[in-house]
Amino acid sequence: MAIAPETLLEALQWRYATKLFDPERIIPDPIWSALEQTLVLTPSSYGLQPWKFLVIQDSALRQELRPHSWNQSQITDCSHLVVLLSQRSIETADAERLIQATAEARAVEPSSLDGYRKMIQIDLIDGPRRQIIERWSSNQVYIALGNLMTAAALLSIDTCAIEGFSPPDYDRILQLEDSQYRTSVVCACGYRSTADKYASLAKVRYAASDLIEHR
């Protein structure tokens, strides 16, 4: 199951925030299916999975989103555009959904998970974190984003995380305004264009000694 450390680091050195995608190159279905599963398999706090992922393939819809994305070409030119949504709130029904799914997956009685259910209720539903639950939920979505981008690099798929967009306009266009989800971040996936000058630029990172401290 393990890959060589140098394989991982080579993939991460290879990836960059792709500015120009080749619109003629489409990610093959088996590769994309695997990347979708990396989203599904992403860990989250309590295992609540407070997210949904919209894969936007409709070209007209992408054209509609582009002006609300600082007119960035990645929106329309990438192979697969993923809009990562976060839940607006966590309710008792969400905790119950997780408890039932856990009981089924692990062949245990739901009542045996009452303590876990109570922890979620006290912390996220009734506790002070309820006041910042949208931020908490968005933080979880960024774990999924990182997971997707790292997995994509290992499969030689280019990505670009996009925060330069108008969430309210995305929510309106994607008909999310009355839903339990809101747009959190966007990720374009595909293959870099040979015309993208950023592909050959040196990666700028501070030294590990400046960023990592051992105690």
Secondary structure, DSSP 8 states (H G I E B T S, - for coil): ----HHHHHHHHHH--B-SSB-TT----HHHHHHHHHHHHT---GGG---EEEEEE--HHHHHHHGGGTTT-THHHHSSEEEEEEEES---HHHHHHHHHHHHHHHT--GGGGHHHHHHHIIIIISSGGGGGHHHHHHHHHHHHHHHHHHHHHHTT-EEEEE--S-HHHHHHHTT-TTSSEEEEEEEEEE-B-TT-GGGGS------HHHH----
